[in-house]
Structures are given as structure tokens and as C-alpha cells.
């Protein structure tokens, strides 16, 4: 499985790397994220200037775990001097190409209701969805000391499901998880 991972919190965001830990168990991960925090920019794109792309080192904690008994897949990372939407579009149209899944997150802070209109997490994900790829935007409901473990577990489970049974058509899921340990979350609720 080939997975594009992006976000709006920037290439060094802990939530992004928590997502990498989960996704690399399911397939090859290509991280293409803004070079700095870009919350609140929505789905905006850079139209009148050049975008700078840099290959980024993958943290040692992830590099040393690749190829181990857990069956970890390779991870490649790039930063983009632009918006989250720029990162997603550039990845899908130039850097990575066709993927099996687009993931935006794990974001610090929920993306619910009208907030999705300005969310960079949601904005990056929408760029994958309108290009016909199954897409997940995933967020944790806290900006102060967010706990990513439960979101990582759910993301791994959802990605495995997409790998084992690909959706028949393009699909967009906006997932919001409480910033709690998984054993304190009582269940899931699907809404519209």
C-alpha cells in the first residue's frame, strides 16, 4: 500500500510522526508536509510564486525500526515551503504520484463544524479527495499536551481496512478523537 501523509502543523509536528509510526506498519509512507506550522489556512494554494521542496531526514527512531520484525515499510519525507494544500497537490501531481490513501494529520485540535472551513488539516485532505483518492483527516481534541496514541491506533486500523478492502469509490473521512488513552474512549459515533 502506498500512503501520502500530510498535515498543517508542519514537518516536525509530533502528531505527524505519530501517524508515521502507525502507517508504516500498513504500507510505504510518503510524508509531504509544510515546512512550518500552517493552521487556519484552509484549502488555500500558492498560485503566483514558486514552491521550494526539500527532502527531510526521517527521525532515527523511525529509521532504526525499519525492516524489523514488525514488518515496517519505508518512509520518505519532504517539506514544502507552502500551504498544506500545496503540499498535498505537489505530492500527488509531482513527488509521489498515485497513492492508495491520503492522510492529513494527526492534527493537534479538533476539526468540527464550521472550523473545517479554515482548517489546514481539512484543506490538505480535501485536495486529495477532489483528486479521487480515499482520504482521512484525523485530529485529536486538544492543542495542549495532545495524546496521539488512540488516534494512531485508529489510523492504523482504518488504513489496514483500506488496504484489505479498497473502497469502491473516493471516500473522505474526518475523524476527531478525544485526547485520552484508548481505554478511556467508550466507542465511535458516525455523523454527517
Z-matrix of the N, CA and C atoms (Angstrom, degrees):
N
C 1 1.451
C 2 1.527 1 108.50
N 3 1.320 2 115.87 1 138.58
C 4 1.467 3 122.36 2 179.75
C 5 1.524 4 108.15 3 -111.41
N 6 1.345 5 116.08 4 121.66
C 7 1.462 6 121.73 5 -172.47
C 8 1.520 7 110.41 6 -122.16
N 9 1.332 8 117.03 7 130.82
C 10 1.458 9 122.51 8 170.53
C 11 1.518 10 107.84 9 -98.09
N 12 1.329 11 115.88 10 127.04
C 13 1.456 12 122.23 11 177.15
C 14 1.516 13 108.99 12 -117.82
N 15 1.324 14 116.21 13 127.86
C 16 1.455 15 121.99 14 177.47
C 17 1.528 16 108.17 15 -136.60
N 18 1.327 17 116.88 16 -179.28
C 19 1.469 18 120.53 17 177.96
C 20 1.520 19 109.54 18 -166.72
N 21 1.331 20 116.88 19 -174.69
C 22 1.464 21 121.03 20 172.23
C 23 1.520 22 111.68 21 -118.96
N 24 1.329 23 117.39 22 -4.39
C 25 1.467 24 120.98 23 -178.48
C 26 1.530 25 112.82 24 -88.76
N 27 1.315 26 117.71 25 -3.66
C 28 1.461 27 121.69 26 176.03
C 29 1.515 28 113.83 27 99.50
N 30 1.319 29 114.87 28 162.15
C 31 1.456 30 123.37 29 -173.45
C 32 1.530 31 113.14 30 -61.71
N 33 1.315 32 118.08 31 -24.55
C 34 1.463 33 120.63 32 -177.63
C 35 1.526 34 113.71 33 -100.18
N 36 1.306 35 117.84 34 8.71
C 37 1.467 36 122.22 35 -176.86
C 38 1.530 37 110.99 36 -67.80
N 39 1.328 38 117.08 37 133.98
C 40 1.466 39 119.81 38 179.46
C 41 1.531 40 113.57 39 -60.15
N 42 1.331 41 117.73 40 -34.63
C 43 1.462 42 120.23 41 178.94
C 44 1.519 43 112.59 42 -63.73
N 45 1.331 44 116.66 43 -36.25
C 46 1.465 45 121.35 44 177.90
C 47 1.522 46 109.87 45 -61.56
N 48 1.330 47 116.00 46 -46.40
C 49 1.465 48 119.80 47 -176.69
C 50 1.523 49 111.65 48 -75.16
N 51 1.327 50 118.33 49 -25.61
C 52 1.466 51 120.66 50 171.41
C 53 1.531 52 109.33 51 -65.57
N 54 1.329 53 116.68 52 -38.82
C 55 1.465 54 120.98 53 176.21
C 56 1.522 55 111.15 54 -65.19
N 57 1.334 56 117.06 55 -40.29
C 58 1.466 57 120.61 56 177.74
C 59 1.528 58 109.95 57 -57.57
N 60 1.333 59 116.40 58 -45.95
C 61 1.472 60 120.84 59 -179.55
C 62 1.527 61 111.26 60 -55.72
N 63 1.327 62 116.92 61 -40.26
C 64 1.467 63 120.87 62 -179.86
C 65 1.525 64 111.36 63 -74.57
N 66 1.322 65 116.84 64 -47.37
C 67 1.461 66 121.58 65 -172.21
C 68 1.525 67 113.18 66 -70.73
N 69 1.334 68 118.25 67 -30.95
C 70 1.466 69 120.24 68 -177.09
C 71 1.525 70 111.78 69 -70.05
N 72 1.335 71 116.94 70 -11.26
C 73 1.467 72 121.16 71 173.81
C 74 1.524 73 110.99 72 -79.90
N 75 1.339 74 116.21 73 -16.38
C 76 1.458 75 121.95 74 -173.87
C 77 1.526 76 112.28 75 -105.81
N 78 1.339 77 117.30 76 -33.75
C 79 1.455 78 120.29 77 -177.53
C 80 1.508 79 112.10 78 -171.74
N 81 1.334 80 114.96 79 -178.26
C 82 1.462 81 121.73 80 178.50
C 83 1.529 82 108.55 81 -71.57
N 84 1.336 83 116.72 82 130.74
C 85 1.462 84 121.52 83 -174.04
C 86 1.524 85 109.89 84 -112.22
N 87 1.331 86 115.44 85 129.73
C 88 1.456 87 122.87 86 173.17
C 89 1.523 88 106.79 87 -113.97
N 90 1.316 89 116.39 88 112.52
C 91 1.461 90 122.40 89 178.28
C 92 1.528 91 107.27 90 -92.49
N 93 1.317 92 117.35 91 121.55
C 94 1.463 93 122.70 92 174.22
C 95 1.523 94 105.41 93 -134.41
N 96 1.341 95 115.77 94 105.22
C 97 1.459 96 121.30 95 -171.59
C 98 1.523 97 110.43 96 -135.94
N 99 1.326 98 117.08 97 159.50
C 100 1.468 99 119.97 98 176.63
C 101 1.533 100 111.23 99 -58.95
N 102 1.317 101 115.42 100 151.18
C 103 1.472 102 120.04 101 -179.43
C 104 1.526 103 112.66 102 -75.59
N 105 1.351 104 116.81 103 -7.71
C 106 1.467 105 121.23 104 179.36
C 107 1.525 106 108.11 105 -152.78
N 108 1.314 107 115.82 106 169.87
C 109 1.463 108 122.17 107 -179.69
C 110 1.532 109 109.93 108 -60.80
N 111 1.339 110 116.43 109 133.47
C 112 1.469 111 122.53 110 -175.28
C 113 1.529 112 112.59 111 -136.12
N 114 1.333 113 117.17 112 31.41
C 115 1.467 114 119.70 113 179.95
C 116 1.525 115 110.80 114 -61.24
N 117 1.316 116 116.24 115 144.96
C 118 1.460 117 121.70 116 174.07
C 119 1.513 118 115.97 117 84.98
N 120 1.337 119 118.50 118 9.27
C 121 1.467 120 119.60 119 -178.50
C 122 1.527 121 112.50 120 -97.05
N 123 1.336 122 116.75 121 0.30
C 124 1.459 123 120.52 122 177.91
C 125 1.516 124 112.44 123 60.48
N 126 1.323 125 115.96 124 -141.19
C 127 1.463 126 122.20 125 -178.72
C 128 1.524 127 111.96 126 -97.18
N 129 1.332 128 117.43 127 20.72
C 130 1.465 129 120.33 128 -174.96
C 131 1.527 130 112.09 129 -62.08
N 132 1.337 131 114.07 130 150.56
C 133 1.457 132 122.59 131 178.82
C 134 1.521 133 109.51 132 -126.22
N 135 1.314 134 116.21 133 151.20
C 136 1.460 135 121.84 134 175.18
C 137 1.519 136 107.69 135 -86.87
N 138 1.327 137 116.74 136 118.02
C 139 1.464 138 120.31 137 -174.77
C 140 1.519 139 114.08 138 -108.65
N 141 1.326 140 118.75 139 -24.43
C 142 1.460 141 120.14 140 -170.74
C 143 1.525 142 114.04 141 -119.92
N 144 1.313 143 117.99 142 17.23
C 145 1.464 144 120.86 143 174.55
C 146 1.514 145 109.58 144 -143.67
N 147 1.309 146 114.00 145 164.34
C 148 1.458 147 120.47 146 178.81
C 149 1.521 148 110.34 147 -76.49
N 150 1.312 149 115.58 148 153.76
C 151 1.456 150 121.91 149 175.71
C 152 1.527 151 108.69 150 -110.05
N 153 1.321 152 115.81 151 132.50
C 154 1.456 153 120.60 152 177.71
C 155 1.528 154 108.57 153 -97.60
N 156 1.328 155 116.12 154 131.44
C 157 1.459 156 122.51 155 178.66
C 158 1.516 157 108.54 156 -118.52
N 159 1.333 158 116.08 157 135.52
C 160 1.467 159 121.16 158 177.85
C 161 1.512 160 109.12 159 -130.08
N 162 1.338 161 116.12 160 135.88
C 163 1.463 162 117.99 161 172.53
C 164 1.520 163 107.52 162 -73.71
N 165 1.313 164 115.92 163 138.06
C 166 1.462 165 122.62 164 -175.72
C 167 1.523 166 109.91 165 -112.12
N 168 1.326 167 117.00 166 145.96
C 169 1.464 168 118.24 167 174.28
C 170 1.527 169 110.29 168 -70.86
N 171 1.302 170 115.04 169 144.15
C 172 1.460 171 120.64 170 174.99
C 173 1.525 172 106.52 171 -85.41
N 174 1.342 173 118.71 172 133.18
C 175 1.474 174 120.22 173 -177.78
C 176 1.521 175 112.66 174 -52.80
N 177 1.321 176 116.05 175 145.29
C 178 1.458 177 121.95 176 -178.62
C 179 1.519 178 112.67 177 -54.63
N 180 1.333 179 117.06 178 -37.60
C 181 1.465 180 120.08 179 -178.54
C 182 1.525 181 111.53 180 -60.92
N 183 1.322 182 117.50 181 -28.65
C 184 1.461 183 121.60 182 178.30
C 185 1.521 184 110.03 183 -88.10
N 186 1.334 185 117.36 184 -42.48
C 187 1.462 186 121.35 185 179.18
C 188 1.515 187 112.26 186 -57.35
N 189 1.331 188 117.19 187 -45.15
C 190 1.462 189 120.33 188 -175.87
C 191 1.518 190 111.76 189 -69.91
N 192 1.330 191 117.30 190 -21.72
C 193 1.459 192 120.09 191 -179.00
C 194 1.528 193 112.32 192 -87.89
N 195 1.329 194 118.61 193 -11.82
C 196 1.458 195 120.31 194 -177.63
C 197 1.524 196 110.14 195 -67.40
N 198 1.318 197 114.68 196 138.80
C 199 1.449 198 120.03 197 176.83
C 200 1.524 199 113.13 198 77.10
N 201 1.322 200 117.99 199 11.24
C 202 1.463 201 119.86 200 -179.34
C 203 1.521 202 110.82 201 -82.84
N 204 1.316 203 115.99 202 -171.38
C 205 1.465 204 120.74 203 -177.57
C 206 1.523 205 112.73 204 -65.47
N 207 1.327 206 118.57 205 -15.48
C 208 1.457 207 121.34 206 177.45
C 209 1.525 208 112.62 207 -78.75
N 210 1.326 209 117.58 208 -3.77
C 211 1.453 210 120.91 209 177.93
C 212 1.518 211 113.74 210 70.60
N 213 1.324 212 117.01 211 34.50
C 214 1.462 213 120.56 212 -177.89
C 215 1.527 214 111.03 213 -66.62
N 216 1.330 215 115.32 214 138.88
C 217 1.456 216 122.27 215 178.52
C 218 1.525 217 109.64 216 -91.75
N 219 1.341 218 117.88 217 164.43
C 220 1.469 219 120.45 218 -178.75
C 221 1.535 220 113.02 219 -68.73
N 222 1.331 221 114.12 220 154.74
C 223 1.459 222 122.64 221 178.83
C 224 1.521 223 107.98 222 -127.79
N 225 1.331 224 116.77 223 131.09
C 226 1.463 225 123.76 224 175.16
C 227 1.514 226 106.96 225 -122.87
N 228 1.340 227 117.29 226 138.59
C 229 1.470 228 119.41 227 -175.40
C 230 1.522 229 111.73 228 -130.97
N 231 1.339 230 114.99 229 140.17
C 232 1.459 231 123.74 230 175.81
C 233 1.525 232 109.20 231 -134.12
N 234 1.325 233 116.24 232 147.13
C 235 1.460 234 120.61 233 170.16
C 236 1.521 235 108.28 234 -111.97
N 237 1.328 236 115.29 235 148.20
C 238 1.466 237 122.65 236 -178.28
C 239 1.517 238 108.05 237 -123.52
N 240 1.313 239 115.81 238 130.53
C 241 1.459 240 120.66 239 175.65
C 242 1.527 241 106.98 240 -83.49
N 243 1.350 242 114.97 241 79.08
C 244 1.454 243 121.40 242 -176.53
C 245 1.510 244 110.10 243 -176.69
N 246 1.317 245 115.96 244 -165.13
C 247 1.455 246 122.70 245 -176.65
C 248 1.533 247 110.74 246 -82.57
N 249 1.334 248 117.30 247 167.67
C 250 1.463 249 119.50 248 173.75
C 251 1.533 250 111.96 249 -59.20
N 252 1.337 251 116.77 250 -39.46
C 253 1.465 252 119.85 251 176.12
C 254 1.514 253 111.69 252 -60.74
N 255 1.343 254 116.74 253 -42.68
C 256 1.465 255 120.63 254 176.05
C 257 1.521 256 110.73 255 -56.41
N 258 1.342 257 116.24 256 -45.92
C 259 1.463 258 121.12 257 -177.45
C 260 1.525 259 110.75 258 -60.10
N 261 1.332 260 116.63 259 -44.49
C 262 1.458 261 120.46 260 -178.97
C 263 1.527 262 111.71 261 -66.79
N 264 1.320 263 116.99 262 -47.13
C 265 1.465 264 120.98 263 -179.35
C 266 1.529 265 110.55 264 -62.94
N 267 1.319 266 116.91 265 -46.59
C 268 1.458 267 121.10 266 179.87
C 269 1.529 268 111.12 267 -60.64
N 270 1.321 269 116.60 268 -41.10
C 271 1.468 270 120.68 269 178.72
C 272 1.522 271 110.92 270 -62.28
N 273 1.327 272 116.62 271 -50.04
C 274 1.464 273 120.52 272 -174.85
C 275 1.523 274 113.00 273 -72.28
N 276 1.329 275 116.98 274 -30.83
C 277 1.460 276 119.02 275 -176.05
C 278 1.525 277 114.27 276 -98.55
N 279 1.344 278 118.54 277 -16.44
C 280 1.466 279 119.54 278 -176.99
C 281 1.526 280 115.32 279 -135.50
N 282 1.329 281 117.92 280 -47.63
C 283 1.462 282 120.35 281 -170.46
C 284 1.526 283 114.06 282 -84.25
N 285 1.316 284 117.14 283 -44.07
C 286 1.462 285 121.27 284 -171.47
C 287 1.524 286 111.32 285 -111.97
N 288 1.313 287 117.20 286 -42.60
C 289 1.461 288 121.35 287 -177.53
C 290 1.516 289 111.62 288 87.24
N 291 1.315 290 115.97 289 -150.80
C 292 1.456 291 122.04 290 -176.63
C 293 1.530 292 110.56 291 -65.07
N 294 1.327 293 115.27 292 136.67
C 295 1.469 294 121.49 293 178.69
C 296 1.523 295 109.01 294 -129.56
N 297 1.321 296 115.19 295 167.71
C 298 1.451 297 120.89 296 176.63
C 299 1.522 298 112.30 297 -91.85
N 300 1.349 299 115.80 298 -20.76
C 301 1.458 300 120.53 299 -177.16
C 302 1.527 301 109.48 300 -157.41
N 303 1.339 302 115.76 301 138.45
C 304 1.462 303 122.47 302 171.83
C 305 1.524 304 107.17 303 -110.81
N 306 1.346 305 116.26 304 130.49
C 307 1.459 306 121.71 305 177.20
C 308 1.523 307 108.25 306 -125.40
N 309 1.325 308 116.44 307 133.35
C 310 1.463 309 121.73 308 173.75
C 311 1.524 310 107.90 309 -119.36
N 312 1.337 311 115.83 310 118.31
C 313 1.464 312 120.86 311 -179.58
C 314 1.518 313 110.59 312 140.86
N 315 1.211 314 118.25 313 -161.16
C 316 1.444 315 132.07 314 -4.08
C 317 1.521 316 107.50 315 -75.62
N 318 1.319 317 116.33 316 121.18
C 319 1.448 318 123.51 317 -175.10
C 320 1.522 319 111.50 318 -82.74
N 321 1.318 320 115.71 319 144.15
C 322 1.471 321 121.49 320 170.62
C 323 1.516 322 107.83 321 -86.67
N 324 1.322 323 117.31 322 111.26
C 325 1.457 324 122.49 323 -177.82
C 326 1.511 325 110.89 324 108.53
N 327 1.318 326 116.58 325 139.90
C 328 1.466 327 122.37 326 -177.88
C 329 1.517 328 112.11 327 -67.97
N 330 1.320 329 115.21 328 157.30
C 331 1.459 330 123.15 329 172.07
C 332 1.522 331 107.41 330 -128.41
N 333 1.336 332 114.39 331 89.23
C 334 1.455 333 122.24 332 -175.26
C 335 1.526 334 110.43 333 -128.69
N 336 1.325 335 116.25 334 154.93
C 337 1.462 336 121.26 335 174.34
C 338 1.522 337 112.39 336 57.05
N 339 1.328 338 114.41 337 -138.87
C 340 1.463 339 119.87 338 -177.43
C 341 1.527 340 113.23 339 -69.56
N 342 1.347 341 118.29 340 -14.89
C 343 1.466 342 120.70 341 177.53
C 344 1.525 343 112.27 342 -57.66
N 345 1.333 344 116.87 343 -26.29
C 346 1.462 345 118.57 344 -178.49
C 347 1.533 346 111.74 345 -63.63
N 348 1.331 347 117.06 346 -21.70
C 349 1.469 348 120.12 347 -179.48
C 350 1.527 349 112.50 348 -67.65
N 351 1.331 350 117.78 349 -26.01
C 352 1.466 351 120.63 350 -179.59
C 353 1.527 352 112.39 351 -113.72
N 354 1.315 353 117.27 352 -3.19
C 355 1.461 354 121.34 353 -176.67
C 356 1.523 355 111.75 354 -70.07
N 357 1.319 356 116.01 355 124.99
C 358 1.464 357 120.63 356 173.79
C 359 1.522 358 111.53 357 -68.99
N 360 1.336 359 116.91 358 -32.68
C 361 1.471 360 121.20 359 176.31
C 362 1.520 361 109.56 360 -60.80
N 363 1.316 362 115.26 361 -51.15
C 364 1.463 363 121.45 362 179.07
C 365 1.527 364 110.57 363 -65.33
N 366 1.342 365 116.80 364 -40.11
C 367 1.464 366 121.36 365 -179.72
C 368 1.519 367 112.94 366 -61.47
N 369 1.331 368 116.73 367 -41.35
C 370 1.469 369 119.84 368 177.34
C 371 1.523 370 109.70 369 -65.73
N 372 1.327 371 116.22 370 -43.25
C 373 1.463 372 120.26 371 -178.74
C 374 1.526 373 111.29 372 -62.89
N 375 1.314 374 116.92 373 -39.61
C 376 1.466 375 119.50 374 -178.50
C 377 1.530 376 110.98 375 -62.13
N 378 1.335 377 117.27 376 -31.82
C 379 1.466 378 120.91 377 177.48
C 380 1.529 379 111.04 378 -64.15
N 381 1.338 380 117.19 379 -36.04
C 382 1.464 381 119.90 380 175.57
C 383 1.520 382 111.95 381 -70.70
N 384 1.323 383 115.55 382 -42.62
C 385 1.460 384 120.76 383 -178.27
C 386 1.527 385 112.29 384 -63.39
N 387 1.335 386 117.94 385 -45.91
C 388 1.476 387 119.71 386 -177.87
C 389 1.524 388 111.49 387 -68.85
N 390 1.326 389 117.60 388 -14.61
C 391 1.463 390 121.51 389 175.65
C 392 1.524 391 111.55 390 -93.18
N 393 1.346 392 116.92 391 6.42
C 394 1.454 393 121.46 392 171.62
C 395 1.515 394 116.68 393 91.21
N 396 1.342 395 118.03 394 15.57
C 397 1.459 396 120.43 395 -178.95
C 398 1.530 397 111.17 396 -102.47
N 399 1.340 398 117.53 397 142.17
C 400 1.467 399 119.00 398 170.76
C 401 1.529 400 108.17 399 -57.80
N 402 1.326 401 116.84 400 134.29
C 403 1.464 402 120.56 401 -170.15
C 404 1.525 403 111.14 402 -138.01
N 405 1.333 404 114.55 403 140.55
C 406 1.458 405 122.15 404 174.49
C 407 1.524 406 108.47 405 -126.31
N 408 1.327 407 116.95 406 127.78
C 409 1.471 408 122.66 407 165.77
C 410 1.525 409 105.06 408 -105.40
N 411 1.332 410 117.26 409 127.55
C 412 1.461 411 119.44 410 -175.43
C 413 1.521 412 110.25 411 -132.22
N 414 1.325 413 115.82 412 133.83
C 415 1.462 414 122.41 413 -174.49
C 416 1.526 415 110.41 414 -138.80
N 417 1.339 416 114.46 415 152.04
C 418 1.463 417 122.52 416 175.53
C 419 1.520 418 107.12 417 -109.12
N 420 1.327 419 116.93 418 136.41
C 421 1.458 420 122.79 419 -173.42
C 422 1.512 421 115.84 420 -75.72
N 423 1.317 422 118.40 421 47.91
C 424 1.459 423 121.57 422 175.39
C 425 1.521 424 109.97 423 -161.66
N 426 1.331 425 115.54 424 138.52
C 427 1.467 426 119.51 425 172.67
C 428 1.523 427 110.98 426 -100.94
N 429 1.333 428 117.21 427 -15.54
C 430 1.467 429 122.43 428 177.54
C 431 1.518 430 109.34 429 -104.11
N 432 1.309 431 116.41 430 115.67
C 433 1.475 432 122.55 431 -178.96
C 434 1.526 433 113.18 432 51.71
N 435 1.332 434 118.06 433 54.11
C 436 1.464 435 119.19 434 179.83
C 437 1.529 436 110.75 435 -64.74
N 438 1.321 437 115.39 436 145.02
C 439 1.456 438 122.67 437 175.93
C 440 1.520 439 107.64 438 -105.33
N 441 1.327 440 116.04 439 118.07
C 442 1.465 441 120.83 440 -173.17
C 443 1.524 442 114.28 441 -96.89
N 444 1.334 443 118.86 442 -6.93
C 445 1.466 444 120.90 443 -172.09
C 446 1.529 445 112.75 444 -60.03
N 447 1.322 446 118.83 445 -47.77
C 448 1.463 447 121.08 446 -178.47
C 449 1.527 448 110.81 447 -64.82
N 450 1.325 449 117.03 448 -41.04
C 451 1.472 450 120.77 449 177.64
C 452 1.524 451 110.46 450 -63.71
N 453 1.329 452 117.17 451 -40.17
C 454 1.465 453 121.03 452 178.05
C 455 1.521 454 111.16 453 -62.17
N 456 1.330 455 116.34 454 -43.60
C 457 1.466 456 120.31 455 179.54
C 458 1.530 457 111.14 456 -62.64
N 459 1.327 458 116.22 457 -44.87
C 460 1.462 459 119.38 458 179.34
C 461 1.524 460 110.91 459 -66.01
N 462 1.317 461 117.46 460 -40.43
C 463 1.463 462 121.24 461 179.06
C 464 1.525 463 110.98 462 -61.92
N 465 1.318 464 117.51 463 -43.08
C 466 1.461 465 120.60 464 177.27
C 467 1.527 466 110.78 465 -61.07
N 468 1.325 467 116.64 466 -45.06
C 469 1.462 468 121.83 467 -179.54
C 470 1.534 469 111.19 468 -62.67
N 471 1.334 470 117.07 469 -45.97
C 472 1.467 471 120.94 470 179.88
C 473 1.529 472 111.22 471 -64.29
N 474 1.324 473 116.94 472 -40.76
C 475 1.471 474 121.35 473 -179.90
C 476 1.523 475 110.91 474 -65.17
N 477 1.326 476 116.53 475 -41.15
C 478 1.464 477 119.83 476 176.14
C 479 1.515 478 110.88 477 -61.18
N 480 1.310 479 116.14 478 -38.66
C 481 1.473 480 120.14 479 178.84
C 482 1.525 481 110.67 480 -63.90
N 483 1.335 482 116.58 481 -43.20
C 484 1.467 483 120.28 482 177.33
C 485 1.524 484 111.28 483 -65.01
N 486 1.338 485 116.52 484 -35.99
C 487 1.468 486 120.14 485 178.68
C 488 1.526 487 110.08 486 -66.69
N 489 1.323 488 117.16 487 -44.15
C 490 1.452 489 121.47 488 -175.44
C 491 1.520 490 113.42 489 -77.85
N 492 1.326 491 116.24 490 -28.67
C 493 1.462 492 120.95 491 -179.17
C 494 1.532 493 108.65 492 -145.41
N 495 1.328 494 115.51 493 87.06
C 496 1.464 495 120.61 494 -177.03
C 497 1.519 496 110.46 495 -61.53
N 498 1.352 497 117.31 496 137.96
C 499 1.463 498 119.42 497 178.04
C 500 1.536 499 111.03 498 -61.96
N 501 1.322 500 115.82 499 145.93
C 502 1.462 501 121.08 500 -178.50
C 503 1.518 502 111.97 501 -68.41
N 504 1.323 503 117.34 502 -26.20
C 505 1.461 504 121.09 503 179.47
C 506 1.529 505 108.49 504 -140.63
N 507 1.309 506 115.10 505 173.99
C 508 1.455 507 119.92 506 179.24
C 509 1.526 508 109.78 507 -60.88
N 510 1.317 509 115.56 508 140.43
C 511 1.449 510 121.79 509 -174.35
C 512 1.516 511 108.65 510 -137.42
N 513 1.333 512 117.64 511 140.85
C 514 1.461 513 122.46 512 177.36
C 515 1.519 514 108.72 513 -126.54
N 516 1.332 515 116.54 514 120.49
C 517 1.458 516 121.69 515 175.60
C 518 1.518 517 109.12 516 -116.55
N 519 1.322 518 116.79 517 129.63
C 520 1.462 519 123.23 518 173.28
C 521 1.524 520 106.02 519 -108.22
N 522 1.339 521 116.52 520 106.56
C 523 1.461 522 121.92 521 -173.96
C 524 1.522 523 109.36 522 -107.70
N 525 1.322 524 116.07 523 129.70
C 526 1.463 525 123.03 524 176.47
C 527 1.521 526 108.24 525 -122.78
N 528 1.319 527 116.50 526 125.99
C 529 1.458 528 123.52 527 -174.83
C 530 1.527 529 108.64 528 -118.16
N 531 1.332 530 117.99 529 137.04
C 532 1.466 531 118.78 530 173.45
C 533 1.536 532 110.70 531 -62.06
N 534 1.294 533 116.31 532 150.41
C 535 1.461 534 121.01 533 177.49
C 536 1.525 535 108.31 534 -83.76
N 537 1.322 536 114.45 535 71.34
C 538 1.466 537 123.51 536 -176.39
C 539 1.523 538 108.93 537 -139.08
N 540 1.314 539 117.57 538 158.90
C 541 1.467 540 119.33 539 170.59
C 542 1.533 541 109.39 540 -62.42
N 543 1.315 542 116.87 541 150.45
C 544 1.465 543 121.77 542 -176.35
C 545 1.521 544 112.60 543 -56.74
N 546 1.327 545 117.96 544 -35.47
C 547 1.462 546 119.81 545 -177.73
C 548 1.533 547 113.25 546 -71.74
N 549 1.334 548 117.42 547 -8.86
C 550 1.469 549 121.05 548 177.29
C 551 1.531 550 112.11 549 -98.62
N 552 1.328 551 117.12 550 -3.09
C 553 1.471 552 121.66 551 178.45
C 554 1.515 553 107.35 552 -93.20
N 555 1.333 554 116.47 553 123.07
C 556 1.456 555 121.50 554 -171.18
C 557 1.522 556 114.21 555 -83.80
N 558 1.318 557 118.30 556 -17.23
C 559 1.453 558 119.06 557 -179.06
C 560 1.502 559 111.42 558 166.31
N 561 1.330 560 115.06 559 -172.24
C 562 1.463 561 121.96 560 -179.16
C 563 1.511 562 109.51 561 -117.99
N 564 1.325 563 116.30 562 150.50
C 565 1.452 564 121.46 563 174.77
C 566 1.524 565 107.76 564 -132.22
N 567 1.330 566 115.92 565 125.16
C 568 1.451 567 120.78 566 177.05
C 569 1.514 568 108.12 567 -91.00
N 570 1.324 569 116.60 568 128.69
C 571 1.467 570 121.86 569 -179.67
C 572 1.519 571 108.98 570 -128.60
N 573 1.319 572 115.71 571 176.52
C 574 1.468 573 120.96 572 175.53
C 575 1.503 574 108.87 573 -124.72
